[in-house]
Amino acid sequence: AALATSEITGKPVEERDRDNEDICPKCGRLYPDPGHPICQKCLDRRSLTKRVLGMTPPYLGSIVVIVVLMLLSSLVGLLPPYLSGRVFYDQVLAGEGPLAGRIGLVVLMIFAAQLLALLINIAQGRVNSRVAAQIAHDLKTQVFTAMQRLSLKFFNNQQTGSLMTRVNHDANHLQYFFHDGVPYFVVNCMRIVGVVAVLLAMDWQLACMVLIPVPLIVVAFVKIRPVLWRMYSKGWRASSRLNSILNDSLSGMRVIKAFGTEDEEIERFSRGNRRVARVNQQVGNLTSTVFPAISYFMSLGALVIWGYGGWRVAHGQMTFGSLIAFTGYLGMLYGPLDFMTNVVEWWSSSMNSAQRIFEIIDSQETLFRPEQPVPMPEIIGAVEAENITFGYEDGKPVLENVSFKVEPGEMIGLVGRSGSGKSTLINLIARLYDPDQGRIFLDGVDLREVDEKDLRRQVGMVLQETFLFRGTIYENIAYAKPGATPEEVMRAAKIANAHDFIMELPDGYETVLGEQDINLSGGERQRIAIARAVLHNPRILILDEATSAIDTETERLVQEAIERLVEGRTTFVIAHRLSTLRKADRLFVIDKGQLKEVGTHAELLKAKGIYYKLFTTQRKALARAGVAS
């Protein structure tokens, strides 16, 4: 792998996306997806194929229809070579047999056979299209549904581009396995058997000479299969990285423009793009060399037929019509054999996609799911933590032995330096994660035993980074309560101080975010998020830096909205400006993952501990900046 020089240490370091990371310890080969130890070489491919085939029952009826139509098309296709060979030459033109001299009738029979084959192919194409659309829909839905049921811990270790590739590219790729691969494989096997049987029946000596290259082709298949498998794995890995780079660039376009790093991003994309092109070229070089060579060796059979067959016709050992028919049937054999030369490529690509899809489907939910959850349609809002310890990585706790008890309706301010564990604590309270040790209780019930839907309905969050979905402002507010009336949405917006600016927009509540040059300010987006929380009407409210990164006037409007929102609710607040937490009933001071101090604003200032130092340091900094604290 290429080495770069660290700007900090001056020592050579490998690139972050180097190709020799995440290596299988058993065989030394790359994993197809960084961070996921599933080796293509060591994978049990038989089990994988069996599992993929196990997904066919919902589509079995349609697949059978496709196979039957393809077989009918193949059977009808057997007629033209026979009619144009033995019948036309040996009867019509030779003046012998029941069809002697009846050129028009034979031509009409050939036309009818070709027309029937066309109609069958059209019907098969219609069924194929319907099945393809249904399979793609079902696969994407299954993968997306599986991802929605996974906890945040899974997504922390994934790249967005990688997941998007699985939902779109891999699902599309696997659909061909069902509606194209399986039917064509079955039918082409039958075609090969049928045509070979006809050839042997017509002239077994000539047929055997034509089939001489087949053992060599089988050996070539066996040799090339593992090579292609590895190449497709490497190609998927490169494509996944490129998608991640593209996603980062589009999501961070504002930062790119602000720092003027367009050229650096172009170079980063170009490196990933070159890697994809290089892998694609390697696959193309291999397939464009091996498969045409195999086809060439198969086509040598035609030379054998014309050479040896022509000699036999010249010596009266074979009729010319039989030779024409034999040649026609051999042509029918080339199509299925050519398909079989691509089976290895098709199977390798499909199984690679299947493995990545199954990894999503098989991913274990890290949150505990009780068999009989405790229903809590209405909660009081008492929260208690008992010796909770949690870390995003094993052996690296972010919170350690934290215990507290919060009364219903109490407002708690969470204070601490950046990285102390404040956001992690609220994530545990909202049960986005489960503690590694210890328990959290809601109204005396272990949070892990509470019915998740009841919990989600009664815990609301307003975060620093407000996420608004693409859609209307009305839809974004109503997201918290599907089926909310316009009056409820407008009432929530008024409480959040959002109604006035919404009505000034071109289409009011029907304004589509992301269109018509509508770009909301940070404060406006935050007020929409607060309106969403108001409509949600939770008993427990979590505010994570909800007033950061906005101007003073906007902060006042947001703060007013928050004060109305927190009334009567158990509230946990993280605020960048500590002075805004003076109204909190108690402050929890977290330092290095541990709860160090608990008390009111006045009590903690009087104690002159960690909170006192944080508060006085921030007040001096604000004073120097000319900002009132």
N, C-alpha and C positions, 0 to 999 in steps of 0.2 A: 504494500500500500504506500501511496505517496505520503511523504512527511512534510509537515509545515513547521515553522519556527514560532514558538510561543512568544507573544509580545511581552509577557510578564517575566518569564524565567529565562528566555533566550534559548531554551533547550528544544530539540526537535520533538514534535508530538504528532501523532497520527490524526488525520482528519476525523471529525466526529462521525461522518457517514462512511467510514472505511469499510471495505468489503470483507475484512477478515475478523470482524467482530461477531459475537454470538455463534460460536462454532460448536458443533456437536462433539462431545468428548469421546463418543464411541467410534465414529468414523472420520472425524476431522473435517466434515463438510459444513457449509453455511446453513443456518436455519433460514427458511424463506422469509420470515418476518422477524425483525429485531425484537428481542425480549421475550420471544415465545419459543421455548425449546421443543419444537416438533421438527424432526429431521426427515427429509424426504427419502433418504437412502434407508434409514432404519425403520421407516413407517411400514406397518403391515398393510400392503396395498390390497391384498385379497379382502381383508376385513373392510377396508375403505370402499372398495368396489361393491361389496355385498351390501353395505349400508346405503350406498347411493341407489342401488337397484331396489332396496327396500322402500324407497320413496315413490316408487312407480304406481302403487295401487290406486291412488286417486285419479290417475290418468290412464289406467290400464285399458279401459274400454276404448278411449280415443286412440291409444297406441295400437290396439288390435285392429281398429278400423283402418288406420294408416297402413299397417302391415298387409292387411287383406287387399286393400286397393293397390298397393305396390306389387303384390303377387299377381293380381289380376292383370295389371299393366305388363308385368313380365311375361305372363302366359300369352297374352295377346301379342306381345312383341316377338314371340317365337314364330308367329305365322308368316310375316313378310319374308324372312330369309328362305323359308320352305317354299312359299308361293313363287318368289322371284328366282329361286334356284331350280329345284327339282321339277316343280310344276311348269314354270314358264319355259325353261330350256328343254327338259326331257319329255314334256308332253305337248305343250302348245306349239313350240317351234319345231319339235321333232315329228309332229303329226301322229303321236302315239298316245293312247290312253283316253279316258272319258272327256278330258278337256282339250283335246287336240284341236288346234286352230281357233280356239275361243279366247282370243287376246283380250277383247273388251271385258269379258266376264272376270278373267284373272286380274286385270288391272283394277276393276271395280272391287274385287275382293281385297286386294292389297290396300286400296284407298279406305275401304270400310274398316279394316283392321287398324290402320293408322289413326283414323278418326275416333274409333272406340278407345284406343290408347290415349289419345289427346283428352277426351272427356273424362276418362278415369284419372288422368294426371291433374286435371283442373279440380276435380272433386277432392283428390288427395291434398292438393295445395290449400284448398279452403279449410279442410280439417286441420291441416298442419298449422296454418296461421292462427286458428282459434286456440289450439293446444299450446302453441308457443307463447301467445299472449297470456294465457291462464297460468302456465308454469312460471313465467317471468314474474307475474303479479304475486303468485303464492310464495315464491322463493324470497323475493324482496320483502314481502310482508313478514315472513317467518324470521328473517334475519333482523329486520328493524324491530319487530316485537321482542325478540330475544335481547337486543341491545337495550331497549327501554326497561327491561326488567332487571338489568344488572345495576350494581351499585356504582357510586362515583369512583370507588377504588379501581375498578376495571378501566375506566376512561382516563384515570391519571397516568396509566402506563401505555396509552395508545396515542398514535398520531391520527389527527382528523382525516388526513388524506388516505391513510391505510384503511380506515373504517368505511370511507366513502367508496373506495375501490371495491371493498367486499360487497357492499350493498348493490352497487351498479354493475361493475365489470364482472365480478365473479358470479353473481346471480344470472346475468345475461349469458355468461359462458356455459354455466351448468345447464341452462334450459335447452341448449342444443344437444346435450347428452340424451335428453328424454325425447324430444320431438324429431330430432334428426338422427342422432347417433345410434340409439337403440333400434329404431325401426329399420334404418338403412343397413345396419350391421346384420340384423336377422334376415332381411330380405336378400341382401347381397350374398350372404352365406348360402341361402336357398338357390339363388340364381346360379352361383358357381357350381353347386352340386347338380342342379338341373341341366345346365349347359354342358358340363363335363359328361354327364350321363348321355346326353344326346350325341355329343362328339364321339364318345366311345361306341355308342350303338351304330353310328354311321360308319366309322372306320377306326378301330381301336389302335392300329399301328400309327396312323397319322396323329391321333389324339395323344398317344404316349410321347411322341417326339415333341409335341407342342408343350407338354407339361414338364419337360426336363428342368427348366429354370426354377420351378416352384420350391424345391428344397433350399436352394440358394437364397431365395427371397425370404423364407422363414428364418434362416440363420441371420440375415441382415436385420430383420425385425427385432430379434432377440438382442442383438448387439446394440442397436441404436436406441432402444426404449429407455434405459437408465440415463443415457446421455441427454436425450431430449427432456426427460423429467427434470434433471438438474438445471438445464438451460431455462426452462419455463419458470422454475422457482427463482432463479436469479433475475429473470426479466420482470417477474411480478414485484420483486423487492425493489428494483430500480424504478419501476412505474409508481409504486407506492411512495417512494421518497420524492419523486417529481411532483406528485399530487400534493404532498405535504408542503413542499416549497411553494407551489402555486397558491395553496390555501393560506399560508403565512403571508405571502406577498399581497394578496388581495385583501386579507383582513387587516394587515398593518400598513396599508397604502398611505395613511396619514403620517405615520412615523417615518416612512421611507421618504416622503416629500419633505418633511420637516428637517431631516438630516441630509437631504440631498444625496442619498445612497442608491439612486436608480441604477447607476453603472454597476455597483457591487451586486445588486439584486439580479441584474441581467446576467452577470458572470456566474452567480450562484445557480440560477436557473439553467444556464448553458452547460455547467458541469453536470447537473443532473440529467439534462436532456441528452448530452453526449453519452452518458452512461447507458441510458435507455436505447439510444441509437446503436451503440456498440453491441449490446446484448441482442437486439433485434437483428442486427447484421450477422452475428454469429449463428443465430437460429436460422436465418435465411440462407446463409452459406451452406449450412449442413443439409437443410431440407431441399434446397434447390440443386444440391449435388446428388444426394443419395436417392431421393424419390424418382427424379428423371432417369437415373441410371437403372433403377429397378424396372421402371416402365419400358426402358430400352430393351432390357433383357427379355421382358415379356413379349415385346413386339417382334422379337426375332422369330417367334412362332409363325408369324405371317410369311416370312421369307421361307421358312421350312415348308409351309403348306404350298406356296406357289412353286417352289423348287421341286420337292418330292412329289407333291400332288400333280403338278403339271407333267412330270415325267410319267406318272401312272396313267394320266389321261391320254398322253401321246401313245402309250403302249396298250391302250384299250383295257386297262385294269380298273378304270374309274370313269364315270361319266362327267362331262363338263358341268352339268347341272348340279351334281353332287359336290363338285369342287366349289362352285359358287355358294351353295348352301352352307358347306363346311366353313368357308371364309366368313360368311355372314354371321354364323353362330359364334365363331371365334371373336368377331368384333363385339358381340354381345357379352363375351367373357371379359373383355378388356376393361369395361366400365366398372364392374364389381371388383376386379383385381386392382384397378387403380385406386378405388375407394379403400381397399384393404391396405394399400401402401401408406395411406394417410391415417389408418386406425391408430397407429402408435402415437402420432402427433396429437390426434384428437383426444385419445384416451388420457395421455399425459397431461394435456392442458385442462381437461375436464376434472381429473382427479386432484390436480393442484387447486383448482377453484373450490372443489368440494371440501377438501381438507381445511381451507381457510374459513369456509362458511360453517363447517361443523365446529371449528374452534370457538366461534361466537356462540353458537347454539349450546355447546357443551360447557361454556364458561360457568363456573360455579358462582352463585350469588353469595357474596360475603356477608350480607345481613341475615341474621337468624330469622327464620320464618316458622312461627309456632303452628302446630297442627290445628289448635283451637284458640285463635286469638281472642283477647278480651275485648268485647265491644264497649266503646266509650263514646256514644253519640254526643254527650255533653260532658265537658270537664270543668273543674273549678279553676285549675291553673297552678296548683302547687307542684314545684319541681325540686327534686332532691338528688344530689350526686353522692355516691358512696365509694370513695377510694378508686376513682377512675384513672386508668392509665391508657394512653393511646399513642401509636406512632404510625406514620404512613409507610415506614419501612421497618422490617424486623430488627430489633435491637437498638432502634433509634427513637425513643419515646419523645413525643412533642409535649404531652401532658403526663404528669406523674403524681399519683396518689392525691387527686383533687377531690375534696369533699365540701359540700355546702347544702344549705336548705333555703329555698325561696318560697315565701308565702304567696297565696293567690293575690293578684293585683299589684304586686310589688314591682318597682322599677329598679333594675340592677344595671349599673354601669360597669363595663369591663375595661380595665385599664392595664396597660403594659407596653413595654417597648415593642417595636416591630419584630415579629418572629417569636414572641413570647408564648403564643398558643391561644390567643383570644378567639380568632376565627375558627380554630379547630374546636374549641369548646362549644361554640354555637352550632357548629356542624353536628356535634354529638347530641346536643339538646334537640335539634331538628331531626335527629336520627338519619342523617345522610351517611353516617358511619356508625358502627357499634364499637364500644370501648374494647380494648384488648383484655383489660382486667377491670373489675368493679362493675357497678350498676348505676343506672339513672332511673329514677322513679317519677311517674306522672300521677299525681293524686294517689300516691301509695302503691301504684301498679308498675312493675318493671316495664320500662319502655319497650323492651323486646317482645313483651307479651301483648302489647296493645295492638288492636286492629289497625293496620297501616292506613287504610282509607280514612278511618276516624281521626287518626293522628294528623294526616296531611290536611284534612279539612279545618283543623283547629290550631295549626301552627302556620304563621305567616312570616315571610322574610322580605325585607327591603335591603338590597345589597348596594355596595359602592358602585360596582359596574352593572348598570341597569341594562338588562337585555330586553329589547322590544322585538316582537316577531314581525315579519313582513306581513302587512295587512293594515286595516284601518285602525285609527286610535280607539274607536269603539270596541273592536275585536280584541285589542290589547288589554283594555281595562276589563272587559267581560271575560277574559281568559280565566280569571280567578273563580268565576261563577257562571258556568255555561247555562244559558237560558235566562240570564238576568234581563230585566226589563230596561228600556231606555231611561225610565225615571230613576231606577236604582243606579245605573251607570253615571248619569248626570249628577246625582246626589253625592256619589263617591268622589267625582271629579271636583265638585264644589268644596267638599271637606278638605281635599288635597290641594286647594288653591290652583287647580288646573283648568277649571271651566272657562275662565275668561280668555286665556291665551288660546285654548282650543277653538273657541267661537270666532277668534280672529283669523284662523286658518282658512284657506280657500273653500274647503268642503266641511269645515267643522269637525264633528266626530267621525265623519266618513272620509276624512283625509287619509290617503294611503301613505304610510311611512315608506320612504325610499323612492318615491316617485314625485314628479312635478317639482323637483328641486326642493323638496321638503326636508330640511335638516334641523332637527330640534336641538336646542342647547342642552347642556348637561343638566341644568336645573329643571327644564321642561320635561326631559325624559324621567328625571327623578320623581317629579310630581305625578306623572302618569303611573310610575311604579307604586307610589304611595296610594293613588286612587285604586289601583288593583288590590293592594293590601286592605284598604278600607272595605271594598266590595267583598273581599274574602271573609272579613269579619272574624279574625282568629281570636282565640282566648289567650294564646301565647304569641307574642310579637317579637321578632328579632330584627334589629336595625344594625347593619354592619357598615359603618362609615357612610351613612346615608346623606350626610351634608358636606362631604369632602369634595374638593375640586370644583366648587361653584362660588360665585361672587357673593359679597356680603348681603346685598339686597335679596338676591335669590335665596340665600341661606336663611334669611329671615322668613320668607314665604314658606320655605320647606320646613323650617323649625316650627312655624305656627301649625302647619298641617300635621306634623309629627305629634305635637302636643295634644291636638284633638284626637289623633289616632290612638295614642297610648292610654287614654282614659279608660279605667276599669279593666285593663288587661295586664297580665304578667308580661313584663317587657325586659328584654336584654338588649343593651345598647353599647355599641362600640363607636366612639367618636374621636376624630383626630384632634379636635379642640377640647381640651379637658374641662374648660370653663362651662361648656354646654351640658356637662353632667352634674352640675350643682343640684339640679332638681331631683336627681336619682335618690331613691330611698336608701340604697347602699351602693358602695363601690367595691368591686372585687379586683384586687391588684394581683396580676399574674406576672411572675418573673421566672424565666428559664423553665417554663412548664409547670410551675408550682404556684398554688394559691398562697401568697405571702401575707396579704393584708386585707381586712374586711372592715368597713365602717362607712360613715357618712363623709361627705366632702370636708366638713369642719373637723370631724374627729381625726381623719387621716392627716390633715394639715397640722393639727395640734401634735400628732404623734411624731412628725418630722422623720418619716421613714422613706420608703421608695416612692410613694405617691407624692410626698412633699417635694422631693427632688425633681420628679417629672414635671410637676405643676409649676414650680418656680422657674425651672429651666425654660419651659415653654412660654411662660409669661414674659420673661426677659427677652426671648427671641421675638415675640410678637410686638413688644414695646419698641425694640430696635427697628422693626419693620413698619412701625407706625400704625399697627392694627390694635384696636381695642380688644382686650380679653374679657 
